[in-house]
Amino acid sequence: MMKDDKKYKRDFLRTIILLKEIKFFSDHLFKEQYRSNDAAAMLQKHIDNQIYLKYDFIPLNLLRESLDGFSIYCKNNPELTAQSKKLKKDLDFVNHLRNKVGAHLSDEALDKMIQWNPDIYDDRARTDVLFQEYQIYRAMMEVAINSYLDTNGQQKQFGTDLDIELEAKVFYTYLLNTVNSSILFLEKIQNVIRPNIKYIKLSESTVREDEREDYFKEAIRIALEIGNDSSKKEKLLPRMAEILRMFGIDPEPYGEAGHTDFRFKTKHR
């Protein structure tokens, strides 16, 4: 597919991190945490959901930003290409929600929350903190959802404004489908990348104590030879790498084409 080992490794890390975080927040978001006959617990559950939502939007949006980089793994795979295109549309909405509830608390947004949900300052809220918090988070999510408009001024994702209390199923069905699609897509991208990852065993030194000095001397000699005559680099570096691995050191080539150096990564003991 390509020869850039670093890109494989970087993108593999992205899939691991994104999968872990999306699954973490989603497990909390969609987990039942209250008894259906416990009104206070139900309100707290709704508040908790809104808070988890804010943080779940972050890895979902990072996935949206990574789709272009993942496109190389979708080539010649119509199914993955179609999934990526669909995800991009759904995650654009996530980006809007993240900006509204996770990145900013603008005066405009707060004014709309008060306008759209007067219950925030209903007299009951003076003494019922849980009630007020619920109304605040409900209003915050409704402002975020219903401000996502197309050129005709209609809600762009659902085609109509949502009352998150009465039509929560519509929103959470969208979110659950998007989360599941994101997880499935990342797992498939992982499977494409995984065979191209080169692992190096960073083991303890395999060199006997009485051989250490000789190998160190050889490594120094090679380094000096390369320093005096860079044309010998191609011939001598493989032996240098072999010696380093014997001591439990991973020599990772990097740098511009035609230039090779070593970054030493030793195990902490």
FENQUI-V124336 format. One record per helix or strand of 3 or more residues. SS is the DSSP state (~ for helix, > for strand). FROM is the first residue (numbers start at 1). TO is the last residue. Records with the same first field share a line. If there is no record, write none. Layout:
SS: FROM-TO ; FROM-TO
//
This chain:
~: 5-29 ; 39-73 ; 78-103 ; 107-116 ; 118-121 ; 123-126 ; 129-146 ; 168-194 ; 209-228 ; 230-246
>: 250-254 ; 261-265
//
